[in-house]
Amino acid sequence: MENRIKNITAVSLFIIIIFGFMIGNIVMPDNEISYSERRTLARFPDFSRQEILQGVFFSKFEKYALDQFVSRDDFRSLKAFMVFSILRQRDYNGVYIVNQNISKTEYPLNEKSVVNAAGKISDITEKYLENINTAYSIVPDKNFFLARENGYLSIDYGKLALIMSENISEKVKYINIYDSLSIDDYYRTDIHWSQDRLIGTADRILSGMGAGKRASDIGYVKKELYPFYGSYYGQAAVKTEPDTLVYLTNSTLENARVYDHYYREYISIYEPERFNGTDPYDVFLSGQKPLVTVENPDSTEKRGLLLFKDSFGNSIAPLLLAGYSKITLIDLRLVSSDALDRFIDFSEYEDALFLYSTQTLNNSYMLK
């Protein structure tokens, strides 16, 4: 009798759980965006006879069901807890944690990609920058500070730098910023560096470019936005303390004219209202845009900079404005290099800087 009661209880609980999740998935409205994963979630697929016969409908439906499963983030967190805390695995899909600092493995070194990046920079230099002072800098990712000394796979950063130097145009000088940075200059939960920690790095770049003024010559007011859950927080799916997103401002930056060439409109250098959007890092220059020009209203020297960059450039550009009357930011992931002369008068610029992270150089085929 006692065993029968236990069996009935177990079966009843199983049925309740199964049907409970089924009803929950039916009743709960679909989410459009996963803020933790920084991506759009799958929607219920269109129903058609052709897609059913081809099996496409069921493939799309499976993706939709996984994306919209009730309490999905809780189950992801539970899985991450099992991986890190119970099974004691060192990483979860390439994501690892060292002293609450979350990073993602970048390995192996793609030498052909680095050669391609050097070639792309050289081609642009020869085509557009003949009479312009040109340099490049490499932004080390967090693995540079964390991976090797903690036993994780890591690319050879020295070899990456060597490949760049051997394959890039002799006209393009190198400004080394590696030793101006440390792991403390990056957010714990994100891939990016924190702007308030970049004064020294900005000075290194301005000095290397020959600009007459430094970021450290100017006073800034620190603004803080909390809580900041970076991109690695969602990928790791672990519970950890959030960061505080920091941006530095002053009257010059608040009065700067910022023109978005793609949408043909003026925007702000900082847009704190975007902090609660899909990607809080979009606070800086409204996120990723093909072409943006920032003009310094207080500059006493007419000096222009072309900044070819990835997402790291958005937060350091306001500091570099200390040495320039105008900076145009160019994201070659979003605009073709062949089309640049349609938007830019290169005679208006004295300097050009290619500022790319090691991740971009190691995956450079995204550059157009």
C-alpha positions as a Python dict, from the first residue, in 0.01 Angstrom:
ca = {
    (1, 'M'): (0, 0, 0),
    (2, 'E'): (280, 242, 93),
    (3, 'N'): (467, 170, -233),
    (4, 'R'): (148, 225, -431),
    (5, 'I'): (100, 568, -271),
    (6, 'K'): (462, 659, -349),
    (7, 'N'): (419, 551, -712),
    (8, 'I'): (96, 747, -751),
    (9, 'T'): (260, 1053, -593),
    (10, 'A'): (562, 1028, -822),
    (11, 'V'): (349, 987, -1135),
    (12, 'S'): (120, 1271, -1029),
    (13, 'L'): (413, 1506, -969),
    (14, 'F'): (561, 1411, -1306),
    (15, 'I'): (231, 1483, -1482),
    (16, 'I'): (189, 1812, -1295),
    (17, 'I'): (542, 1924, -1391),
    (18, 'I'): (506, 1823, -1757),
    (19, 'F'): (163, 1976, -1802),
    (20, 'G'): (258, 2274, -1588),
    (21, 'F'): (545, 2363, -1820),
    (22, 'M'): (327, 2296, -2123),
    (23, 'I'): (54, 2529, -1997),
    (24, 'G'): (314, 2786, -1892),
    (25, 'N'): (466, 2789, -2240),
    (26, 'I'): (122, 2831, -2396),
    (27, 'V'): (3, 3104, -2159),
    (28, 'M'): (320, 3310, -2124),
    (29, 'P'): (368, 3576, -2395),
    (30, 'D'): (671, 3543, -2621),
    (31, 'N'): (975, 3757, -2551),
    (32, 'E'): (1123, 3954, -2839),
    (33, 'I'): (1471, 4000, -2694),
    (34, 'S'): (1702, 3815, -2457),
    (35, 'Y'): (1877, 4093, -2267),
    (36, 'S'): (2117, 3850, -2102),
    (37, 'E'): (2228, 3706, -2439),
    (38, 'R'): (2206, 4035, -2631),
    (39, 'R'): (2006, 3884, -2917),
    (40, 'T'): (1662, 3866, -3074),
    (41, 'L'): (1471, 3550, -2988),
    (42, 'A'): (1303, 3328, -3246),
    (43, 'R'): (939, 3395, -3324),
    (44, 'F'): (667, 3140, -3405),
    (45, 'P'): (736, 3033, -3765),
    (46, 'D'): (496, 3101, -4050),
    (47, 'F'): (277, 2803, -4122),
    (48, 'S'): (278, 2683, -4483),
    (49, 'R'): (234, 2350, -4660),
    (50, 'Q'): (565, 2387, -4845),
    (51, 'E'): (768, 2447, -4529),
    (52, 'I'): (603, 2149, -4358),
    (53, 'L'): (683, 1917, -4651),
    (54, 'Q'): (1043, 2040, -4662),
    (55, 'G'): (1085, 2001, -4288),
    (56, 'V'): (1174, 2370, -4251),
    (57, 'F'): (874, 2447, -4029),
    (58, 'F'): (969, 2191, -3766),
    (59, 'S'): (1331, 2307, -3762),
    (60, 'K'): (1218, 2666, -3705),
    (61, 'F'): (962, 2554, -3446),
    (62, 'E'): (1230, 2368, -3249),
    (63, 'K'): (1443, 2683, -3235),
    (64, 'Y'): (1136, 2886, -3135),
    (65, 'A'): (1045, 2640, -2859),
    (66, 'L'): (1396, 2649, -2715),
    (67, 'D'): (1415, 3030, -2726),
    (68, 'Q'): (1073, 3086, -2572),
    (69, 'F'): (1081, 2810, -2310),
    (70, 'V'): (942, 2936, -1980),
    (71, 'S'): (1210, 3024, -1719),
    (72, 'R'): (1476, 2972, -1984),
    (73, 'D'): (1732, 3198, -1815),
    (74, 'D'): (1684, 3015, -1485),
    (75, 'F'): (1759, 2682, -1653),
    (76, 'R'): (2066, 2834, -1822),
    (77, 'S'): (2187, 2954, -1482),
    (78, 'L'): (2123, 2610, -1331),
    (79, 'K'): (2326, 2445, -1608),
    (80, 'A'): (2612, 2692, -1558),
    (81, 'F'): (2604, 2624, -1183),
    (82, 'M'): (2631, 2251, -1250),
    (83, 'V'): (2920, 2303, -1492),
    (84, 'F'): (3126, 2536, -1272),
    (85, 'S'): (3031, 2440, -916),
    (86, 'I'): (2932, 2072, -926),
    (87, 'L'): (3126, 1926, -1219),
    (88, 'R'): (3414, 2170, -1159),
    (89, 'Q'): (3474, 2225, -1528),
    (90, 'R'): (3714, 2508, -1610),
    (91, 'D'): (3499, 2669, -1878),
    (92, 'Y'): (3147, 2671, -2020),
    (93, 'N'): (3135, 2697, -2401),
    (94, 'G'): (3473, 2873, -2393),
    (95, 'V'): (3366, 3115, -2118),
    (96, 'Y'): (3571, 3103, -1798),
    (97, 'I'): (3588, 3296, -1471),
    (98, 'V'): (3897, 3410, -1281),
    (99, 'N'): (3846, 3607, -958),
    (100, 'Q'): (3492, 3706, -1071),
    (101, 'N'): (3637, 3831, -1401),
    (102, 'I'): (3454, 3667, -1691),
    (103, 'S'): (3634, 3613, -2020),
    (104, 'K'): (3600, 3401, -2332),
    (105, 'T'): (3875, 3200, -2495),
    (106, 'E'): (4016, 3341, -2821),
    (107, 'Y'): (4212, 3052, -2973),
    (108, 'P'): (4388, 2956, -3195),
    (109, 'L'): (4571, 3240, -3365),
    (110, 'N'): (4439, 3275, -3720),
    (111, 'E'): (4754, 3389, -3896),
    (112, 'K'): (4583, 3428, -4234),
    (113, 'S'): (4325, 3656, -4076),
    (114, 'V'): (4596, 3876, -3923),
    (115, 'V'): (4772, 3896, -4262),
    (116, 'N'): (4438, 3990, -4416),
    (117, 'A'): (4390, 4269, -4161),
    (118, 'A'): (4737, 4407, -4231),
    (119, 'G'): (4664, 4394, -4602),
    (120, 'K'): (4332, 4574, -4558),
    (121, 'I'): (4500, 4853, -4362),
    (122, 'S'): (4777, 4880, -4622),
    (123, 'D'): (4528, 4895, -4912),
    (124, 'I'): (4330, 5174, -4745),
    (125, 'T'): (4651, 5362, -4665),
    (126, 'E'): (4768, 5347, -5028),
    (127, 'K'): (4426, 5437, -5167),
    (128, 'Y'): (4319, 5721, -4938),
    (129, 'L'): (4590, 5818, -4687),
    (130, 'E'): (4895, 5901, -4898),
    (131, 'N'): (4946, 6244, -4742),
    (132, 'I'): (4809, 6160, -4397),
    (133, 'N'): (5007, 6068, -4084),
    (134, 'T'): (4895, 5708, -4024),
    (135, 'A'): (4935, 5465, -3734),
    (136, 'Y'): (4780, 5152, -3587),
    (137, 'S'): (4728, 5020, -3235),
    (138, 'I'): (4615, 4683, -3109),
    (139, 'V'): (4373, 4658, -2816),
    (140, 'P'): (4454, 4343, -2614),
    (141, 'D'): (4153, 4138, -2510),
    (142, 'K'): (4107, 4023, -2151),
    (143, 'N'): (4272, 3688, -2226),
    (144, 'F'): (4604, 3871, -2260),
    (145, 'F'): (4593, 3934, -1884),
    (146, 'L'): (4405, 3624, -1767),
    (147, 'A'): (4439, 3319, -1987),
    (148, 'R'): (4793, 3186, -1991),
    (149, 'E'): (4880, 3245, -1626),
    (150, 'N'): (4560, 3069, -1521),
    (151, 'G'): (4602, 2768, -1748),
    (152, 'Y'): (4364, 2859, -2032),
    (153, 'L'): (4435, 2845, -2404),
    (154, 'S'): (4568, 3172, -2538),
    (155, 'I'): (4686, 3306, -2871),
    (156, 'D'): (5047, 3416, -2907),
    (157, 'Y'): (5012, 3794, -2878),
    (158, 'G'): (5376, 3852, -2963),
    (159, 'K'): (5338, 3655, -3285),
    (160, 'L'): (5019, 3846, -3372),
    (161, 'A'): (5206, 4175, -3336),
    (162, 'L'): (5497, 4040, -3540),
    (163, 'I'): (5269, 3927, -3826),
    (164, 'M'): (5109, 4271, -3832),
    (165, 'S'): (5444, 4449, -3844),
    (166, 'E'): (5578, 4222, -4120),
    (167, 'N'): (5274, 4259, -4346),
    (168, 'I'): (5158, 4616, -4298),
    (169, 'S'): (5267, 4913, -4507),
    (170, 'E'): (5591, 5077, -4391),
    (171, 'K'): (5403, 5407, -4397),
    (172, 'V'): (5188, 5293, -4103),
    (173, 'K'): (5367, 5325, -3768),
    (174, 'Y'): (5283, 5122, -3460),
    (175, 'I'): (5169, 5274, -3130),
    (176, 'N'): (5201, 5011, -2856),
    (177, 'I'): (4933, 5048, -2584),
    (178, 'Y'): (4965, 4704, -2424),
    (179, 'D'): (5169, 4824, -2128),
    (180, 'S'): (4932, 5114, -2063),
    (181, 'L'): (4655, 4866, -1972),
    (182, 'S'): (4582, 4605, -1707),
    (183, 'I'): (4294, 4368, -1636),
    (184, 'D'): (4156, 4626, -1391),
    (185, 'D'): (4089, 4857, -1687),
    (186, 'Y'): (3824, 4619, -1823),
    (187, 'Y'): (3474, 4544, -1698),
    (188, 'R'): (3446, 4217, -1507),
    (189, 'T'): (3129, 4110, -1690),
    (190, 'D'): (3202, 4252, -2034),
    (191, 'I'): (3451, 4238, -2319),
    (192, 'H'): (3518, 4614, -2317),
    (193, 'W'): (3744, 4852, -2130),
    (194, 'S'): (3611, 5115, -1888),
    (195, 'Q'): (3643, 5472, -2017),
    (196, 'D'): (3751, 5624, -1687),
    (197, 'R'): (4058, 5396, -1690),
    (198, 'L'): (4175, 5507, -2036),
    (199, 'I'): (4328, 5852, -1974),
    (200, 'G'): (4681, 5711, -1988),
    (201, 'T'): (4605, 5503, -2297),
    (202, 'A'): (4448, 5802, -2472),
    (203, 'D'): (4759, 6009, -2386),
    (204, 'R'): (4982, 5735, -2531),
    (205, 'I'): (4787, 5744, -2858),
    (206, 'L'): (4774, 6125, -2878),
    (207, 'S'): (5147, 6144, -2814),
    (208, 'G'): (5217, 5880, -3077),
    (209, 'M'): (5004, 6064, -3331),
    (210, 'G'): (5184, 6391, -3260),
    (211, 'A'): (4877, 6575, -3128),
    (212, 'G'): (4955, 6886, -2925),
    (213, 'K'): (4716, 6820, -2635),
    (214, 'R'): (4653, 6525, -2403),
    (215, 'A'): (4342, 6385, -2241),
    (216, 'S'): (4509, 6434, -1903),
    (217, 'D'): (4525, 6810, -1972),
    (218, 'I'): (4147, 6828, -1945),
    (219, 'G'): (3911, 6790, -1651),
    (220, 'Y'): (3626, 6540, -1665),
    (221, 'V'): (3315, 6471, -1462),
    (222, 'K'): (3249, 6103, -1393),
    (223, 'K'): (2896, 5973, -1455),
    (224, 'E'): (2792, 5626, -1338),
    (225, 'L'): (2520, 5390, -1455),
    (226, 'Y'): (2432, 5085, -1245),
    (227, 'P'): (2383, 4793, -1270),
    (228, 'F'): (2580, 4708, -1584),
    (229, 'Y'): (2555, 4345, -1691),
    (230, 'G'): (2805, 4299, -1973),
    (231, 'S'): (2792, 4061, -2267),
    (232, 'Y'): (2997, 3795, -2088),
    (233, 'Y'): (2752, 3793, -1799),
    (234, 'G'): (2481, 3655, -2029),
    (235, 'Q'): (2714, 3408, -2197),
    (236, 'A'): (2840, 3270, -1867),
    (237, 'A'): (2484, 3250, -1729),
    (238, 'V'): (2616, 3281, -1373),
    (239, 'K'): (2503, 3503, -1090),
    (240, 'T'): (2771, 3759, -1011),
    (241, 'E'): (2794, 4119, -903),
    (242, 'P'): (2726, 4363, -1189),
    (243, 'D'): (2968, 4634, -1298),
    (244, 'T'): (2909, 5009, -1296),
    (245, 'L'): (2927, 5159, -1643),
    (246, 'V'): (3124, 5484, -1631),
    (247, 'Y'): (3150, 5767, -1880),
    (248, 'L'): (3348, 6091, -1857),
    (249, 'T'): (3205, 6421, -1968),
    (250, 'N'): (3269, 6795, -1962),
    (251, 'S'): (3135, 7104, -2136),
    (252, 'T'): (3333, 7030, -2453),
    (253, 'L'): (3189, 6682, -2490),
    (254, 'E'): (2838, 6794, -2400),
    (255, 'N'): (2856, 7061, -2671),
    (256, 'A'): (3027, 6844, -2933),
    (257, 'R'): (2850, 6811, -3268),
    (258, 'V'): (2806, 6445, -3356),
    (259, 'Y'): (2681, 6360, -3704),
    (260, 'D'): (2559, 6015, -3806),
    (261, 'H'): (2633, 5992, -4180),
    (262, 'Y'): (2412, 5683, -4231),
    (263, 'Y'): (2090, 5828, -4087),
    (264, 'R'): (2195, 6184, -4174),
    (265, 'E'): (2114, 6317, -3831),
    (266, 'Y'): (2287, 6469, -3530),
    (267, 'I'): (2316, 6258, -3217),
    (268, 'S'): (2484, 6298, -2878),
    (269, 'I'): (2829, 6176, -2785),
    (270, 'Y'): (2670, 5998, -2488),
    (271, 'E'): (2315, 5863, -2479),
    (272, 'P'): (2253, 5731, -2125),
    (273, 'E'): (1892, 5650, -2216),
    (274, 'R'): (2029, 5355, -2416),
    (275, 'F'): (2166, 5199, -2097),
    (276, 'N'): (1844, 5001, -2051),
    (277, 'G'): (1840, 4877, -2410),
    (278, 'T'): (1965, 4551, -2560),
    (279, 'D'): (2329, 4658, -2529),
    (280, 'P'): (2406, 4908, -2249),
    (281, 'Y'): (2741, 4987, -2413),
    (282, 'D'): (2542, 5175, -2678),
    (283, 'V'): (2561, 5469, -2436),
    (284, 'F'): (2880, 5555, -2624),
    (285, 'L'): (2802, 5721, -2960),
    (286, 'S'): (2473, 5529, -2995),
    (287, 'G'): (2649, 5197, -3048),
    (288, 'Q'): (2778, 5054, -3373),
    (289, 'K'): (2739, 5285, -3672),
    (290, 'P'): (2920, 5287, -4009),
    (291, 'L'): (3033, 5651, -4005),
    (292, 'V'): (3014, 5913, -3732),
    (293, 'T'): (3188, 6252, -3718),
    (294, 'V'): (3250, 6429, -3386),
    (295, 'E'): (3348, 6797, -3388),
    (296, 'N'): (3521, 6968, -3095),
    (297, 'P'): (3367, 7314, -3044),
    (298, 'D'): (3651, 7429, -2815),
    (299, 'S'): (3949, 7323, -3026),
    (300, 'T'): (4200, 7601, -3094),
    (301, 'E'): (4392, 7390, -3345),
    (302, 'K'): (4246, 7262, -3671),
    (303, 'R'): (4348, 6897, -3675),
    (304, 'G'): (4137, 6605, -3794),
    (305, 'L'): (4160, 6232, -3714),
    (306, 'L'): (4021, 5938, -3908),
    (307, 'L'): (3961, 5659, -3655),
    (308, 'F'): (3914, 5314, -3811),
    (309, 'K'): (3780, 5110, -3522),
    (310, 'D'): (3566, 4835, -3376),
    (311, 'S'): (3347, 4875, -3066),
    (312, 'F'): (3645, 4963, -2843),
    (313, 'G'): (3687, 5288, -3033),
    (314, 'N'): (3351, 5428, -2924),
    (315, 'S'): (3455, 5483, -2564),
    (316, 'I'): (3809, 5614, -2622),
    (317, 'A'): (3715, 5853, -2905),
    (318, 'P'): (3571, 6118, -2666),
    (319, 'L'): (3908, 6124, -2484),
    (320, 'L'): (4104, 6151, -2809),
    (321, 'L'): (3894, 6455, -2898),
    (322, 'A'): (4122, 6649, -2660),
    (323, 'G'): (4381, 6663, -2937),
    (324, 'Y'): (4156, 6717, -3237),
    (325, 'S'): (3902, 6957, -3381),
    (326, 'K'): (3729, 6669, -3557),
    (327, 'I'): (3727, 6290, -3542),
    (328, 'T'): (3547, 6067, -3792),
    (329, 'L'): (3490, 5711, -3669),
    (330, 'I'): (3477, 5445, -3940),
    (331, 'D'): (3353, 5091, -3875),
    (332, 'L'): (3463, 4872, -4167),
    (333, 'R'): (3239, 4593, -4042),
    (334, 'L'): (2944, 4807, -4150),
    (335, 'V'): (3072, 5012, -4445),
    (336, 'S'): (3284, 4908, -4741),
    (337, 'S'): (3627, 5066, -4771),
    (338, 'D'): (3559, 5115, -5143),
    (339, 'A'): (3278, 5359, -5061),
    (340, 'L'): (3465, 5584, -4817),
    (341, 'D'): (3547, 5861, -5063),
    (342, 'R'): (3174, 5910, -5121),
    (343, 'F'): (3135, 6029, -4762),
    (344, 'I'): (3476, 6161, -4657),
    (345, 'D'): (3691, 6444, -4785),
    (346, 'F'): (4032, 6305, -4691),
    (347, 'S'): (4201, 6643, -4742),
    (348, 'E'): (4034, 6763, -4420),
    (349, 'Y'): (4232, 6518, -4204),
    (350, 'E'): (4592, 6526, -4085),
    (351, 'D'): (4597, 6191, -3900),
    (352, 'A'): (4455, 5840, -3933),
    (353, 'L'): (4453, 5565, -3670),
    (354, 'F'): (4356, 5199, -3710),
    (355, 'L'): (4250, 5086, -3362),
    (356, 'Y'): (4144, 4721, -3352),
    (357, 'S'): (4109, 4461, -3081),
    (358, 'T'): (4288, 4128, -3103),
    (359, 'Q'): (3949, 3959, -3158),
    (360, 'T'): (3886, 4170, -3468),
    (361, 'L'): (4234, 4105, -3608),
    (362, 'N'): (4191, 3734, -3544),
    (363, 'N'): (3856, 3743, -3729),
    (364, 'S'): (3932, 4015, -3982),
    (365, 'Y'): (3724, 3884, -4270),
    (366, 'M'): (3437, 4083, -4121),
    (367, 'L'): (3616, 4400, -4238),
    (368, 'K'): (3478, 4512, -4573),
}
